[in-house]
Amino acid sequence: MAIRVADIQDLPALAALEEASFVCDGVDRRAMAGFLRSLAAVVLLDEAQGVLRGHLILRFNSGHRIARVYSIAVAEAAKGQGIGRALVQCAEEVACRRGSERVRLEISVDNLASQALFRACGYAVFGHYEDYYEDGGDALRLEKRISN
Ligand SMILES: CC(C)(COP(=O)(O)OP(=O)(O)OC[C@H]1O[C@@H](n2cnc3c(N)ncnc32)[C@H](O)[C@@H]1OP(=O)(O)O)[C@@H](O)C(=O)NCCC(=O)NCCS
């Protein structure tokens, strides 16, 4: 895996992968630019020969020791090769270095692939939001403790 922190030069590829990965609730180009410039977010990406294979947006909330996976996406042709897992593990290392004790995220109740990924990485469901997404769908809240 060639995971690194993304910068503003990566914006076109990151926005394109979001658009290809989510029918609704994806991160648009403007929001992605905001994350790339924000001190309260880290965008990680995996690439091979200069081609983006996957990315993960991690957000931090000052005053809380909880980091949040805001988005994760792996390109269709690169799925099933461990890239999602590697991005999650790298995000946990970054969160730990920034002093976070837990990582949380929301996943659609219908998104079985993402649920399987995060369960495989040690995340557990601790809550449920109704009517969470633009289309009215529900979300599961997952969490992992990353420090003792
Ligand atoms: C969810 C997603 C990021 C997974 O990425 P990936 O690189 O294909 O996942 P990995 O290859 O790292 O898989 C790691 C583990 O996750 C689980 N998993 C991943 N995809 C799965 C699937 N389609 N079905 C069942 N389990 C799956 C497996 O346990 C897998 O381990 P294994 O290969 O040893 O069985 C990818 O499918 C994706 O981009 N989906 C569209 C965007 C999305 O839904 N993002 C999540 C929003 S919360």
The ligand as an SDF file (V2000), in Angstrom:
LIG
                    3D

 48 50  0  0  0  0  0  0  0  0999 V2000
  -16.5420   -0.3750    1.9410 C   0  0  0  0  0  0  0  0  0  0  0  0
  -15.2780   -0.2750    1.0860 C   0  0  0  0  0  0  0  0  0  0  0  0
  -14.5100    0.9940    1.4650 C   0  0  0  0  0  0  0  0  0  0  0  0
  -14.3880   -1.5180    1.3710 C   0  0  0  0  0  0  0  0  0  0  0  0
  -13.1230   -1.3380    0.7460 O   0  0  0  0  0  0  0  0  0  0  0  0
  -12.2210   -2.5780    0.2490 P   0  0  0  0  0  0  0  0  0  0  0  0
  -10.8640   -2.0470   -0.0500 O   0  0  0  0  0  0  0  0  0  0  0  0
  -12.9070   -3.3090   -0.8360 O   0  0  0  0  0  0  0  0  0  0  0  0
  -12.1730   -3.4940    1.5540 O   0  0  0  0  0  0  0  0  0  0  0  0
  -10.9910   -4.5200    1.9670 P   0  0  0  0  0  0  0  0  0  0  0  0
  -10.5250   -5.2340    0.7430 O   0  0  0  0  0  0  0  0  0  0  0  0
   -9.9510   -3.7850    2.7570 O   0  0  0  0  0  0  0  0  0  0  0  0
  -11.7680   -5.5450    2.9100 O   0  0  0  0  0  0  0  0  0  0  0  0
  -11.4120   -5.7410    4.2790 C   0  0  0  0  0  0  0  0  0  0  0  0
  -12.4650   -6.5850    4.9340 C   0  0  0  0  0  0  0  0  0  0  0  0
  -13.7310   -5.9220    4.8890 O   0  0  0  0  0  0  0  0  0  0  0  0
  -14.7870   -6.8620    4.6400 C   0  0  0  0  0  0  0  0  0  0  0  0
  -15.4190   -6.5590    3.3320 N   0  0  0  0  0  0  0  0  0  0  0  0
  -15.0110   -5.5960    2.4460 C   0  0  0  0  0  0  0  0  0  0  0  0
  -15.8560   -5.5680    1.3800 N   0  0  0  0  0  0  0  0  0  0  0  0
  -16.7900   -6.5380    1.6130 C   0  0  0  0  0  0  0  0  0  0  0  0
  -17.9260   -6.9950    0.8880 C   0  0  0  0  0  0  0  0  0  0  0  0
  -18.2750   -6.4450   -0.3180 N   0  0  0  0  0  0  0  0  0  0  0  0
  -18.6680   -7.9890    1.4290 N   0  0  0  0  0  0  0  0  0  0  0  0
  -18.3420   -8.5350    2.6130 C   0  0  0  0  0  0  0  0  0  0  0  0
  -17.2600   -8.1560    3.3400 N   0  0  0  0  0  0  0  0  0  0  0  0
  -16.5040   -7.1570    2.8560 C   0  0  0  0  0  0  0  0  0  0  0  0
  -14.1290   -8.2180    4.6680 C   0  0  0  0  0  0  0  0  0  0  0  0
  -14.1380   -8.6840    6.0020 O   0  0  0  0  0  0  0  0  0  0  0  0
  -12.7200   -7.9040    4.2420 C   0  0  0  0  0  0  0  0  0  0  0  0
  -11.7830   -8.8280    4.7310 O   0  0  0  0  0  0  0  0  0  0  0  0
  -11.4010  -10.1370    3.8320 P   0  0  0  0  0  0  0  0  0  0  0  0
  -11.0270   -9.6170    2.4770 O   0  0  0  0  0  0  0  0  0  0  0  0
  -10.2640  -10.7250    4.5850 O   0  0  0  0  0  0  0  0  0  0  0  0
  -12.6340  -10.9650    3.7900 O   0  0  0  0  0  0  0  0  0  0  0  0
  -15.6240   -0.2770   -0.4310 C   0  0  0  0  0  0  0  0  0  0  0  0
  -16.4960   -1.3530   -0.6980 O   0  0  0  0  0  0  0  0  0  0  0  0
  -16.2610    1.0170   -0.9370 C   0  0  0  0  0  0  0  0  0  0  0  0
  -15.5740    1.9620   -1.3250 O   0  0  0  0  0  0  0  0  0  0  0  0
  -17.6020    1.0540   -0.9710 N   0  0  0  0  0  0  0  0  0  0  0  0
  -18.3140    2.2380   -1.5330 C   0  0  0  0  0  0  0  0  0  0  0  0
  -18.2160    3.4550   -0.6480 C   0  0  0  0  0  0  0  0  0  0  0  0
  -18.7800    3.1800    0.7490 C   0  0  0  0  0  0  0  0  0  0  0  0
  -19.7900    2.5300    0.9150 O   0  0  0  0  0  0  0  0  0  0  0  0
  -18.0720    3.7270    1.7720 N   0  0  0  0  0  0  0  0  0  0  0  0
  -18.4420    3.5350    3.1780 C   0  0  0  0  0  0  0  0  0  0  0  0
  -19.3290    4.6110    3.6970 C   0  0  0  0  0  0  0  0  0  0  0  0
  -19.6260    4.3870    5.4580 S   0  0  0  0  0  0  0  0  0  0  0  0
  1  2  1  0
  2  3  1  0
  2  4  1  0
  2 36  1  0
  4  5  1  0
  5  6  1  0
  6  7  2  0
  6  8  1  0
  6  9  1  0
  9 10  1  0
 10 11  2  0
 10 12  1  0
 10 13  1  0
 13 14  1  0
 14 15  1  0
 15 16  1  0
 15 30  1  0
 16 17  1  0
 17 18  1  0
 17 28  1  0
 18 19  1  0
 18 27  1  0
 19 20  2  0
 20 21  1  0
 21 22  1  0
 21 27  2  0
 22 23  1  0
 22 24  2  0
 24 25  1  0
 25 26  2  0
 26 27  1  0
 28 29  1  0
 28 30  1  0
 30 31  1  0
 31 32  1  0
 32 33  2  0
 32 34  1  0
 32 35  1  0
 36 37  1  0
 36 38  1  0
 38 39  2  0
 38 40  1  0
 40 41  1  0
 41 42  1  0
 42 43  1  0
 43 44  2  0
 43 45  1  0
 45 46  1  0
 46 47  1  0
 47 48  1  0
M  END
$$$$
